Amino acid sequence: MNTTWECCALTDCPWCSRDDLPCHHCDGTGRWAPMQPVKVDEGAVRWQRIADTCRMCTGTGKEHGYIPVSL
């Protein structure tokens, strides 16, 4: 699923009103695939990739705070 949210949870967010900067964590898709630790036999840890909503842009696909924005 590649849909993005229109805006984050902040009222009047200056980042959500912009369309010129895609999120540098998810490349503007609103989704990312971080690694998650999973415990396996004998206490060993294995890492698996999971698909999740981008936590840096809250799924909007828009940059949120990486570079200064003029308000």
PQR file with spaces between the fields and no chain letter, atoms N, CA, C, O and H, PARSE charges and radii, in Angstrom:
ATOM       1  N    MET     1       0.833   -1.169    0.000 -0.4000 1.5000
ATOM       2  CA   MET     1       0.000    0.000    0.000 -0.0000 2.0000
ATOM       3  C    MET     1       0.887    1.244    0.000  0.5500 1.7000
ATOM       4  O    MET     1       1.717    1.395    0.896 -0.5500 1.4000
ATOM       5  N    ASN     2       0.739    2.120   -0.960 -0.4000 1.5000
ATOM       6  CA   ASN     2       1.601    3.283   -1.101 -0.0000 2.0000
ATOM       7  C    ASN     2       0.877    4.603   -0.887  0.5500 1.7000
ATOM       8  O    ASN     2       1.328    5.633   -1.388 -0.5500 1.4000
ATOM       9  H    ASN     2       0.064    1.997   -1.688  0.4000 1.0000
ATOM      10  N    THR     3      -0.227    4.602   -0.161 -0.4000 1.5000
ATOM      11  CA   THR     3      -0.914    5.861    0.098 -0.0000 2.0000
ATOM      12  C    THR     3      -0.224    6.602    1.233  0.5500 1.7000
ATOM      13  O    THR     3       0.364    5.985    2.122 -0.5500 1.4000
ATOM      14  H    THR     3      -0.594    3.765    0.246  0.4000 1.0000
ATOM      15  N    THR     4      -0.296    7.913    1.201 -0.4000 1.5000
ATOM      16  CA   THR     4       0.299    8.732    2.248 -0.0000 2.0000
ATOM      17  C    THR     4      -0.793    9.545    2.927  0.5500 1.7000
ATOM      18  O    THR     4      -1.852    9.785    2.347 -0.5500 1.4000
ATOM      19  H    THR     4      -0.773    8.415    0.479  0.4000 1.0000
ATOM      20  N    TRP     5      -0.529    9.965    4.159 -0.4000 1.5000
ATOM      21  CA   TRP     5      -1.433   10.835    4.888 -0.0000 2.0000
ATOM      22  C    TRP     5      -1.315   12.244    4.326  0.5500 1.7000
ATOM      23  O    TRP     5      -0.261   12.633    3.822 -0.5500 1.4000
ATOM      24  H    TRP     5       0.332    9.770    4.630  0.4000 1.0000
ATOM      25  N    GLU     6      -2.391   12.999    4.414 -0.4000 1.5000
ATOM      26  CA   GLU     6      -2.378   14.388    3.945 -0.0000 2.0000
ATOM      27  C    GLU     6      -1.526   15.266    4.860  0.5500 1.7000
ATOM      28  O    GLU     6      -0.790   16.128    4.380 -0.5500 1.4000
ATOM      29  H    GLU     6      -3.247   12.683    4.824  0.4000 1.0000
ATOM      30  N    CYS     7      -1.621   15.052    6.172 -0.4000 1.5000
ATOM      31  CA   CYS     7      -0.830   15.841    7.114 -0.0000 2.0000
ATOM      32  C    CYS     7      -0.581   15.036    8.390  0.5500 1.7000
ATOM      33  O    CYS     7      -1.236   14.026    8.645 -0.5500 1.4000
ATOM      34  H    CYS     7      -2.219   14.352    6.562  0.4000 1.0000
ATOM      35  N    CYS     8       0.370   15.504    9.175 -0.4000 1.5000
ATOM      36  CA   CYS     8       0.682   14.845   10.441 -0.0000 2.0000
ATOM      37  C    CYS     8      -0.321   15.277   11.507  0.5500 1.7000
ATOM      38  O    CYS     8      -1.300   15.952   11.186 -0.5500 1.4000
ATOM      39  H    CYS     8       0.903   16.325    8.969  0.4000 1.0000
ATOM      40  N    ALA     9      -0.104   14.910   12.747 -0.4000 1.5000
ATOM      41  CA   ALA     9      -1.048   15.207   13.829 -0.0000 2.0000
ATOM      42  C    ALA     9      -0.962   16.640   14.342  0.5500 1.7000
ATOM      43  O    ALA     9      -1.813   17.061   15.126 -0.5500 1.4000
ATOM      44  H    ALA     9       0.690   14.361   13.008  0.4000 1.0000
ATOM      45  N    LEU    10       0.043   17.396   13.916 -0.4000 1.5000
ATOM      46  CA   LEU    10       0.196   18.768   14.386 -0.0000 2.0000
ATOM      47  C    LEU    10      -0.738   19.715   13.635  0.5500 1.7000
ATOM      48  O    LEU    10      -0.856   19.645   12.412 -0.5500 1.4000
ATOM      49  H    LEU    10       0.734   17.054   13.279  0.4000 1.0000
ATOM      50  N    THR    11      -1.386   20.585   14.368 -0.4000 1.5000
ATOM      51  CA   THR    11      -2.240   21.595   13.751 -0.0000 2.0000
ATOM      52  C    THR    11      -1.351   22.665   13.114  0.5500 1.7000
ATOM      53  O    THR    11      -0.413   23.147   13.749 -0.5500 1.4000
ATOM      54  H    THR    11      -1.290   20.642   15.362  0.4000 1.0000
ATOM      55  N    ASP    12      -1.633   23.030   11.889 -0.4000 1.5000
ATOM      56  CA   ASP    12      -0.872   24.060   11.162 -0.0000 2.0000
ATOM      57  C    ASP    12       0.620   23.744   11.079  0.5500 1.7000
ATOM      58  O    ASP    12       1.453   24.622   11.305 -0.5500 1.4000
ATOM      59  H    ASP    12      -2.395   22.638   11.373  0.4000 1.0000
ATOM      60  N    CYS    13       0.957   22.513   10.762 -0.4000 1.5000
ATOM      61  CA   CYS    13       2.356   22.101   10.637 -0.0000 2.0000
ATOM      62  C    CYS    13       2.989   22.783    9.418  0.5500 1.7000
ATOM      63  O    CYS    13       2.468   22.652    8.310 -0.5500 1.4000
ATOM      64  H    CYS    13       0.281   21.800   10.579  0.4000 1.0000
ATOM      65  N    PRO    14       4.103   23.509    9.599 -0.5600 1.5000
ATOM      66  CA   PRO    14       4.728   24.188    8.458  0.2800 2.0000
ATOM      67  C    PRO    14       5.341   23.200    7.465  0.5500 1.7000
ATOM      68  O    PRO    14       5.526   23.543    6.297 -0.5500 1.4000
ATOM      69  N    TRP    15       5.655   21.991    7.903 -0.4000 1.5000
ATOM      70  CA   TRP    15       6.239   20.998    7.002 -0.0000 2.0000
ATOM      71  C    TRP    15       5.184   20.357    6.112  0.5500 1.7000
ATOM      72  O    TRP    15       5.444   20.082    4.941 -0.5500 1.4000
ATOM      73  H    TRP    15       5.505   21.712    8.852  0.4000 1.0000
ATOM      74  N    CYS    16       3.997   20.119    6.658 -0.4000 1.5000
ATOM      75  CA   CYS    16       2.939   19.481    5.871 -0.0000 2.0000
ATOM      76  C    CYS    16       2.382   20.385    4.780  0.5500 1.7000
ATOM      77  O    CYS    16       1.815   19.900    3.801 -0.5500 1.4000
ATOM      78  H    CYS    16       3.786   20.343    7.610  0.4000 1.0000
ATOM      79  N    SER    17       2.541   21.697    4.941 -0.4000 1.5000
ATOM      80  CA   SER    17       2.032   22.613    3.920 -0.0000 2.0000
ATOM      81  C    SER    17       2.964   22.714    2.716  0.5500 1.7000
ATOM      82  O    SER    17       2.623   23.353    1.720 -0.5500 1.4000
ATOM      83  H    SER    17       3.002   22.091    5.736  0.4000 1.0000
ATOM      84  N    ARG    18       4.137   22.088    2.801 -0.4000 1.5000
ATOM      85  CA   ARG    18       5.107   22.125    1.690 -0.0000 2.0000
ATOM      86  C    ARG    18       5.008   20.863    0.849  0.5500 1.7000
ATOM      87  O    ARG    18       4.694   19.790    1.365 -0.5500 1.4000
ATOM      88  H    ARG    18       4.414   21.569    3.609  0.4000 1.0000
ATOM      89  N    ASP    19       5.273   20.989   -0.433 -0.4000 1.5000
ATOM      90  CA   ASP    19       5.309   19.832   -1.328 -0.0000 2.0000
ATOM      91  C    ASP    19       6.655   19.691   -2.024  0.5500 1.7000
ATOM      92  O    ASP    19       6.822   18.809   -2.866 -0.5500 1.4000
ATOM      93  H    ASP    19       5.528   21.861   -0.852  0.4000 1.0000
ATOM      94  N    ASP    20       7.620   20.549   -1.687 -0.4000 1.5000
ATOM      95  CA   ASP    20       8.882   20.578   -2.419 -0.0000 2.0000
ATOM      96  C    ASP    20       9.967   19.671   -1.824  0.5500 1.7000
ATOM      97  O    ASP    20      10.984   19.433   -2.476 -0.5500 1.4000
ATOM      98  H    ASP    20       7.485   21.266   -1.003  0.4000 1.0000
ATOM      99  N    LEU    21       9.772   19.159   -0.594 -0.4000 1.5000
ATOM     100  CA   LEU    21      10.804   18.339    0.040 -0.0000 2.0000
ATOM     101  C    LEU    21      10.253   16.965    0.430  0.5500 1.7000
ATOM     102  O    LEU    21       9.497   16.858    1.395 -0.5500 1.4000
ATOM     103  H    LEU    21       8.946   19.353   -0.065  0.4000 1.0000
ATOM     104  N    PRO    22      10.623   15.913   -0.310 -0.5600 1.5000
ATOM     105  CA   PRO    22      10.199   14.577    0.110  0.2800 2.0000
ATOM     106  C    PRO    22      10.998   14.136    1.340  0.5500 1.7000
ATOM     107  O    PRO    22      12.143   14.550    1.517 -0.5500 1.4000
ATOM     108  N    CYS    23      10.412   13.321    2.164 -0.4000 1.5000
ATOM     109  CA   CYS    23      11.075   12.802    3.360 -0.0000 2.0000
ATOM     110  C    CYS    23      12.337   12.042    2.957  0.5500 1.7000
ATOM     111  O    CYS    23      12.293   11.194    2.066 -0.5500 1.4000
ATOM     112  H    CYS    23       9.482   12.985    2.019  0.4000 1.0000
ATOM     113  N    HIS    24      13.459   12.341    3.608 -0.4000 1.5000
ATOM     114  CA   HIS    24      14.716   11.687    3.222 -0.0000 2.0000
ATOM     115  C    HIS    24      14.839   10.286    3.829  0.5500 1.7000
ATOM     116  O    HIS    24      15.760    9.547    3.480 -0.5500 1.4000
ATOM     117  H    HIS    24      13.495   13.030    4.332  0.4000 1.0000
ATOM     118  N    HIS    25      13.932    9.912    4.727 -0.4000 1.5000
ATOM     119  CA   HIS    25      13.969    8.563    5.300 -0.0000 2.0000
ATOM     120  C    HIS    25      13.218    7.559    4.426  0.5500 1.7000
ATOM     121  O    HIS    25      13.655    6.419    4.265 -0.5500 1.4000
ATOM     122  H    HIS    25      13.184   10.512    5.011  0.4000 1.0000
ATOM     123  N    CYS    26      12.082    7.991    3.863 -0.4000 1.5000
ATOM     124  CA   CYS    26      11.261    7.073    3.057 -0.0000 2.0000
ATOM     125  C    CYS    26      11.207    7.473    1.589  0.5500 1.7000
ATOM     126  O    CYS    26      10.486    6.849    0.810 -0.5500 1.4000
ATOM     127  H    CYS    26      11.728    8.917    3.995  0.4000 1.0000
ATOM     128  N    ASP    27      11.950    8.495    1.198 -0.4000 1.5000
ATOM     129  CA   ASP    27      11.970    9.006   -0.181 -0.0000 2.0000
ATOM     130  C    ASP    27      10.595    9.455   -0.670  0.5500 1.7000
ATOM     131  O    ASP    27      10.295    9.391   -1.862 -0.5500 1.4000
ATOM     132  H    ASP    27      12.535    9.002    1.831  0.4000 1.0000
ATOM     133  N    GLY    28       9.764    9.911    0.268 -0.4000 1.5000
ATOM     134  CA   GLY    28       8.458   10.451   -0.107 -0.0000 2.0000
ATOM     135  C    GLY    28       7.347    9.435   -0.242  0.5500 1.7000
ATOM     136  O    GLY    28       6.238    9.798   -0.636 -0.5500 1.4000
ATOM     137  H    GLY    28      10.008    9.963    1.236  0.4000 1.0000
ATOM     138  N    THR    29       7.603    8.171    0.071 -0.4000 1.5000
ATOM     139  CA   THR    29       6.570    7.142   -0.068 -0.0000 2.0000
ATOM     140  C    THR    29       5.653    7.041    1.142  0.5500 1.7000
ATOM     141  O    THR    29       4.538    6.532    1.028 -0.5500 1.4000
ATOM     142  H    THR    29       8.504    7.877    0.391  0.4000 1.0000
ATOM     143  N    GLY    30       6.112    7.524    2.316 -0.4000 1.5000
ATOM     144  CA   GLY    30       5.332    7.394    3.541 -0.0000 2.0000
ATOM     145  C    GLY    30       5.513    6.048    4.216  0.5500 1.7000
ATOM     146  O    GLY    30       4.939    5.806    5.278 -0.5500 1.4000
ATOM     147  H    GLY    30       7.018    7.938    2.408  0.4000 1.0000
ATOM     148  N    ARG    31       6.315    5.157    3.605 -0.4000 1.5000
ATOM     149  CA   ARG    31       6.584    3.817    4.157 -0.0000 2.0000
ATOM     150  C    ARG    31       8.084    3.601    4.223  0.5500 1.7000
ATOM     151  O    ARG    31       8.828    4.137    3.403 -0.5500 1.4000
ATOM     152  H    ARG    31       6.781    5.353    2.743  0.4000 1.0000
ATOM     153  N    TRP    32       8.531    2.816    5.199 -0.4000 1.5000
ATOM     154  CA   TRP    32       9.936    2.439    5.274 -0.0000 2.0000
ATOM     155  C    TRP    32      10.039    1.006    5.744  0.5500 1.7000
ATOM     156  O    TRP    32       9.037    0.416    6.148 -0.5500 1.4000
ATOM     157  H    TRP    32       7.926    2.380    5.866  0.4000 1.0000
ATOM     158  N    ALA    33      11.223    0.437    5.701 -0.4000 1.5000
ATOM     159  CA   ALA    33      11.419   -0.968    6.068 -0.0000 2.0000
ATOM     160  C    ALA    33      12.586   -1.092    7.048  0.5500 1.7000
ATOM     161  O    ALA    33      13.691   -1.464    6.652 -0.5500 1.4000
ATOM     162  H    ALA    33      12.037    0.916    5.373  0.4000 1.0000
ATOM     163  N    PRO    34      12.343   -0.780    8.340 -0.5600 1.5000
ATOM     164  CA   PRO    34      13.418   -0.898    9.326  0.2800 2.0000
ATOM     165  C    PRO    34      13.688   -2.350    9.688  0.5500 1.7000
ATOM     166  O    PRO    34      12.907   -3.243    9.356 -0.5500 1.4000
ATOM     167  N    MET    35      14.797   -2.572   10.370 -0.4000 1.5000
ATOM     168  CA   MET    35      15.153   -3.906   10.843 -0.0000 2.0000
ATOM     169  C    MET    35      14.620   -4.080   12.265  0.5500 1.7000
ATOM     170  O    MET    35      14.692   -3.161   13.081 -0.5500 1.4000
ATOM     171  H    MET    35      15.430   -1.847   10.640  0.4000 1.0000
ATOM     172  N    GLN    36      14.084   -5.273   12.553 -0.4000 1.5000
ATOM     173  CA   GLN    36      13.546   -5.583   13.872 -0.0000 2.0000
ATOM     174  C    GLN    36      14.247   -6.817   14.420  0.5500 1.7000
ATOM     175  O    GLN    36      14.376   -7.810   13.703 -0.5500 1.4000
ATOM     176  H    GLN    36      14.026   -6.020   11.891  0.4000 1.0000
ATOM     177  N    PRO    37      14.710   -6.785   15.688 -0.5600 1.5000
ATOM     178  CA   PRO    37      15.351   -7.963   16.259  0.2800 2.0000
ATOM     179  C    PRO    37      14.319   -9.032   16.607  0.5500 1.7000
ATOM     180  O    PRO    37      13.234   -8.728   17.102 -0.5500 1.4000
ATOM     181  N    VAL    38      14.674  -10.279   16.342 -0.4000 1.5000
ATOM     182  CA   VAL    38      13.816  -11.415   16.665 -0.0000 2.0000
ATOM     183  C    VAL    38      14.666  -12.447   17.391  0.5500 1.7000
ATOM     184  O    VAL    38      15.719  -12.844   16.893 -0.5500 1.4000
ATOM     185  H    VAL    38      15.556  -10.526   15.940  0.4000 1.0000
ATOM     186  N    LYS    39      14.219  -12.886   18.566 -0.4000 1.5000
ATOM     187  CA   LYS    39      14.955  -13.882   19.332 -0.0000 2.0000
ATOM     188  C    LYS    39      14.721  -15.267   18.718  0.5500 1.7000
ATOM     189  O    LYS    39      13.582  -15.655   18.461 -0.5500 1.4000
ATOM     190  H    LYS    39      13.364  -12.563   18.971  0.4000 1.0000
ATOM     191  N    VAL    40      15.799  -15.997   18.487 -0.4000 1.5000
ATOM     192  CA   VAL    40      15.717  -17.364   17.964 -0.0000 2.0000
ATOM     193  C    VAL    40      16.299  -18.311   19.017  0.5500 1.7000
ATOM     194  O    VAL    40      16.611  -17.875   20.125 -0.5500 1.4000
ATOM     195  H    VAL    40      16.725  -15.682   18.695  0.4000 1.0000
ATOM     196  N    ASP    41      16.447  -19.575   18.697 -0.4000 1.5000
ATOM     197  CA   ASP    41      16.917  -20.586   19.644 -0.0000 2.0000
ATOM     198  C    ASP    41      18.203  -20.185   20.358  0.5500 1.7000
ATOM     199  O    ASP    41      19.043  -19.476   19.804 -0.5500 1.4000
ATOM     200  H    ASP    41      16.194  -19.929   17.796  0.4000 1.0000
ATOM     201  N    GLU    42      18.339  -20.649   21.588 -0.4000 1.5000
ATOM     202  CA   GLU    42      19.513  -20.433   22.438 -0.0000 2.0000
ATOM     203  C    GLU    42      19.845  -18.960   22.658  0.5500 1.7000
ATOM     204  O    GLU    42      21.005  -18.625   22.900 -0.5500 1.4000
ATOM     205  H    GLU    42      17.657  -21.224   22.038  0.4000 1.0000
ATOM     206  N    GLY    43      18.863  -18.081   22.580 -0.4000 1.5000
ATOM     207  CA   GLY    43      19.090  -16.680   22.878 -0.0000 2.0000
ATOM     208  C    GLY    43      19.742  -15.866   21.769  0.5500 1.7000
ATOM     209  O    GLY    43      20.034  -14.686   21.963 -0.5500 1.4000
ATOM     210  H    GLY    43      17.921  -18.352   22.384  0.4000 1.0000
ATOM     211  N    ALA    44      19.971  -16.465   20.632 -0.4000 1.5000
ATOM     212  CA   ALA    44      20.559  -15.715   19.518 -0.0000 2.0000
ATOM     213  C    ALA    44      19.533  -14.714   18.976  0.5500 1.7000
ATOM     214  O    ALA    44      18.327  -14.916   19.109 -0.5500 1.4000
ATOM     215  H    ALA    44      19.733  -17.424   20.475  0.4000 1.0000
ATOM     216  N    VAL    45      20.017  -13.655   18.377 -0.4000 1.5000
ATOM     217  CA   VAL    45      19.144  -12.633   17.808 -0.0000 2.0000
ATOM     218  C    VAL    45      19.340  -12.597   16.301  0.5500 1.7000
ATOM     219  O    VAL    45      20.463  -12.571   15.798 -0.5500 1.4000
ATOM     220  H    VAL    45      20.998  -13.490   18.269  0.4000 1.0000
ATOM     221  N    ARG    46      18.222  -12.596   15.601 -0.4000 1.5000
ATOM     222  CA   ARG    46      18.228  -12.495   14.146 -0.0000 2.0000
ATOM     223  C    ARG    46      17.488  -11.208   13.805  0.5500 1.7000
ATOM     224  O    ARG    46      16.553  -10.823   14.507 -0.5500 1.4000
ATOM     225  H    ARG    46      17.310  -12.617   16.009  0.4000 1.0000
ATOM     226  N    TRP    47      17.895  -10.552   12.746 -0.4000 1.5000
ATOM     227  CA   TRP    47      17.254   -9.305   12.330 -0.0000 2.0000
ATOM     228  C    TRP    47      16.401   -9.559   11.107  0.5500 1.7000
ATOM     229  O    TRP    47      16.851  -10.193   10.152 -0.5500 1.4000
ATOM     230  H    TRP    47      18.655  -10.865   12.175  0.4000 1.0000
ATOM     231  N    GLN    48      15.166   -9.066   11.129 -0.4000 1.5000
ATOM     232  CA   GLN    48      14.294   -9.191    9.963 -0.0000 2.0000
ATOM     233  C    GLN    48      13.756   -7.827    9.586  0.5500 1.7000
ATOM     234  O    GLN    48      13.530   -6.978   10.449 -0.5500 1.4000
ATOM     235  H    GLN    48      14.800   -8.552   11.904  0.4000 1.0000
ATOM     236  N    ARG    49      13.554   -7.621    8.310 -0.4000 1.5000
ATOM     237  CA   ARG    49      13.048   -6.353    7.808 -0.0000 2.0000
ATOM     238  C    ARG    49      11.526   -6.376    7.868  0.5500 1.7000
ATOM     239  O    ARG    49      10.896   -7.357    7.474 -0.5500 1.4000
ATOM     240  H    ARG    49      13.738   -8.310    7.609  0.4000 1.0000
ATOM     241  N    ILE    50      10.937   -5.283    8.367 -0.4000 1.5000
ATOM     242  CA   ILE    50       9.486   -5.164    8.441 -0.0000 2.0000
ATOM     243  C    ILE    50       9.051   -3.919    7.682  0.5500 1.7000
ATOM     244  O    ILE    50       9.800   -2.945    7.611 -0.5500 1.4000
ATOM     245  H    ILE    50      11.449   -4.486    8.688  0.4000 1.0000
ATOM     246  N    ALA    51       7.861   -3.939    7.120 -0.4000 1.5000
ATOM     247  CA   ALA    51       7.303   -2.761    6.438 -0.0000 2.0000
ATOM     248  C    ALA    51       6.463   -1.997    7.450  0.5500 1.7000
ATOM     249  O    ALA    51       5.667   -2.593    8.176 -0.5500 1.4000
ATOM     250  H    ALA    51       7.253   -4.731    7.178  0.4000 1.0000
ATOM     251  N    ASP    52       6.636   -0.688    7.501 -0.4000 1.5000
ATOM     252  CA   ASP    52       5.957    0.120    8.500 -0.0000 2.0000
ATOM     253  C    ASP    52       5.740    1.526    7.950  0.5500 1.7000
ATOM     254  O    ASP    52       6.397    1.939    6.994 -0.5500 1.4000
ATOM     255  H    ASP    52       7.282   -0.203    6.911  0.4000 1.0000
ATOM     256  N    THR    53       4.810    2.258    8.567 -0.4000 1.5000
ATOM     257  CA   THR    53       4.632    3.667    8.242 -0.0000 2.0000
ATOM     258  C    THR    53       5.875    4.419    8.691  0.5500 1.7000
ATOM     259  O    THR    53       6.389    4.168    9.782 -0.5500 1.4000
ATOM     260  H    THR    53       4.276    1.923    9.344  0.4000 1.0000
ATOM     261  N    CYS    54       6.359    5.323    7.878 -0.4000 1.5000
ATOM     262  CA   CYS    54       7.552    6.091    8.225 -0.0000 2.0000
ATOM     263  C    CYS    54       7.289    6.911    9.476  0.5500 1.7000
ATOM     264  O    CYS    54       6.351    7.707    9.520 -0.5500 1.4000
ATOM     265  H    CYS    54       5.942    5.527    6.992  0.4000 1.0000
ATOM     266  N    ARG    55       8.108    6.719   10.480 -0.4000 1.5000
ATOM     267  CA   ARG    55       7.936    7.432   11.742 -0.0000 2.0000
ATOM     268  C    ARG    55       8.546    8.832   11.706  0.5500 1.7000
ATOM     269  O    ARG    55       8.259    9.653   12.578 -0.5500 1.4000
ATOM     270  H    ARG    55       8.870    6.072   10.445  0.4000 1.0000
ATOM     271  N    MET    56       9.362    9.106   10.734 -0.4000 1.5000
ATOM     272  CA   MET    56       9.999   10.419   10.659 -0.0000 2.0000
ATOM     273  C    MET    56       9.082   11.466   10.034  0.5500 1.7000
ATOM     274  O    MET    56       9.152   12.643   10.391 -0.5500 1.4000
ATOM     275  H    MET    56       9.595    8.439   10.026  0.4000 1.0000
ATOM     276  N    CYS    57       8.228   11.049    9.110 -0.4000 1.5000
ATOM     277  CA   CYS    57       7.296   11.996    8.478 -0.0000 2.0000
ATOM     278  C    CYS    57       5.846   11.657    8.829  0.5500 1.7000
ATOM     279  O    CYS    57       4.921   12.268    8.294 -0.5500 1.4000
ATOM     280  H    CYS    57       8.171   10.094    8.821  0.4000 1.0000
ATOM     281  N    THR    58       5.647   10.707    9.704 -0.4000 1.5000
ATOM     282  CA   THR    58       4.323   10.202   10.113 -0.0000 2.0000
ATOM     283  C    THR    58       3.462    9.784    8.922  0.5500 1.7000
ATOM     284  O    THR    58       2.246    9.972    8.923 -0.5500 1.4000
ATOM     285  H    THR    58       6.398   10.211   10.139  0.4000 1.0000
ATOM     286  N    GLY    59       4.105    9.222    7.921 -0.4000 1.5000
ATOM     287  CA   GLY    59       3.378    8.694    6.771 -0.0000 2.0000
ATOM     288  C    GLY    59       2.934    9.717    5.756  0.5500 1.7000
ATOM     289  O    GLY    59       2.178    9.384    4.844 -0.5500 1.4000
ATOM     290  H    GLY    59       5.093    9.069    7.921  0.4000 1.0000
ATOM     291  N    THR    60       3.380   10.958    5.882 -0.4000 1.5000
ATOM     292  CA   THR    60       2.965   11.991    4.925 -0.0000 2.0000
ATOM     293  C    THR    60       3.830   11.988    3.662  0.5500 1.7000
ATOM     294  O    THR    60       3.399   12.455    2.608 -0.5500 1.4000
ATOM     295  H    THR    60       3.994   11.229    6.623  0.4000 1.0000
ATOM     296  N    GLY    61       5.043   11.461    3.776 -0.4000 1.5000
ATOM     297  CA   GLY    61       5.972   11.502    2.656 -0.0000 2.0000
ATOM     298  C    GLY    61       6.670   12.843    2.511  0.5500 1.7000
ATOM     299  O    GLY    61       7.457   13.040    1.585 -0.5500 1.4000
ATOM     300  H    GLY    61       5.392   11.082    4.633  0.4000 1.0000
ATOM     301  N    LYS    62       6.384   13.770    3.428 -0.4000 1.5000
ATOM     302  CA   LYS    62       6.957   15.119    3.378 -0.0000 2.0000
ATOM     303  C    LYS    62       8.028   15.267    4.458  0.5500 1.7000
ATOM     304  O    LYS    62       7.875   14.767    5.572 -0.5500 1.4000
ATOM     305  H    LYS    62       5.745   13.610    4.180  0.4000 1.0000
ATOM     306  N    GLU    63       9.092   15.948    4.118 -0.4000 1.5000
ATOM     307  CA   GLU    63      10.187   16.177    5.075 -0.0000 2.0000
ATOM     308  C    GLU    63       9.648   16.874    6.325  0.5500 1.7000
ATOM     309  O    GLU    63       8.837   17.794    6.229 -0.5500 1.4000
ATOM     310  H    GLU    63       9.216   16.354    3.213  0.4000 1.0000
ATOM     311  N    HIS    64      10.106   16.428    7.495 -0.4000 1.5000
ATOM     312  CA   HIS    64       9.700   17.023    8.778 -0.0000 2.0000
ATOM     313  C    HIS    64      10.915   17.291    9.637  0.5500 1.7000
ATOM     314  O    HIS    64      11.304   16.445   10.443 -0.5500 1.4000
ATOM     315  H    HIS    64      10.765   15.680    7.573  0.4000 1.0000
ATOM     316  N    GLY    65      11.521   18.456    9.477 -0.4000 1.5000
ATOM     317  CA   GLY    65      12.513   18.926   10.407 -0.0000 2.0000
ATOM     318  C    GLY    65      13.959   18.581   10.156  0.5500 1.7000
ATOM     319  O    GLY    65      14.795   18.875   11.010 -0.5500 1.4000
ATOM     320  H    GLY    65      11.206   19.142    8.822  0.4000 1.0000
ATOM     321  N    TYR    66      14.306   17.976    9.038 -0.4000 1.5000
ATOM     322  CA   TYR    66      15.692   17.615    8.784 -0.0000 2.0000
ATOM     323  C    TYR    66      16.526   18.836    8.454  0.5500 1.7000
ATOM     324  O    TYR    66      17.695   18.917    8.830 -0.5500 1.4000
ATOM     325  H    TYR    66      13.626   17.737    8.344  0.4000 1.0000
ATOM     326  N    ILE    67      15.937   19.770    7.763 -0.4000 1.5000
ATOM     327  CA   ILE    67      16.624   21.017    7.405 -0.0000 2.0000
ATOM     328  C    ILE    67      15.781   22.202    7.865  0.5500 1.7000
ATOM     329  O    ILE    67      14.565   22.064    7.996 -0.5500 1.4000
ATOM     330  H    ILE    67      14.987   19.704    7.458  0.4000 1.0000
ATOM     331  N    PRO    68      16.377   23.345    8.109 -0.5600 1.5000
ATOM     332  CA   PRO    68      15.597   24.515    8.549  0.2800 2.0000
ATOM     333  C    PRO    68      14.574   24.927    7.491  0.5500 1.7000
ATOM     334  O    PRO    68      14.854   24.912    6.293 -0.5500 1.4000
ATOM     335  N    VAL    69      13.407   25.289    7.956 -0.4000 1.5000
ATOM     336  CA   VAL    69      12.359   25.771    7.049 -0.0000 2.0000
ATOM     337  C    VAL    69      11.991   27.188    7.480  0.5500 1.7000
ATOM     338  O    VAL    69      11.885   27.475    8.673 -0.5500 1.4000
ATOM     339  H    VAL    69      13.179   25.302    8.930  0.4000 1.0000
ATOM     340  N    SER    70      11.800   28.050    6.524 -0.4000 1.5000
ATOM     341  CA   SER    70      11.390   29.413    6.874 -0.0000 2.0000
ATOM     342  C    SER    70       9.878   29.422    7.038  0.5500 1.7000
ATOM     343  O    SER    70       9.140   28.963    6.166 -0.5500 1.4000
ATOM     344  H    SER    70      11.886   27.817    5.556  0.4000 1.0000
ATOM     345  N    LEU    71       9.441   29.942    8.147 -0.4000 1.5000
ATOM     346  CA   LEU    71       7.999   29.919    8.451 -0.0000 2.0000
ATOM     347  C    LEU    71       7.338   31.111    7.897  0.5500 1.7000
ATOM     348  O    LEU    71       6.127   31.272    8.048 -0.5500 1.4000
ATOM     349  H    LEU    71      10.040   30.315    8.855  0.4000 1.0000
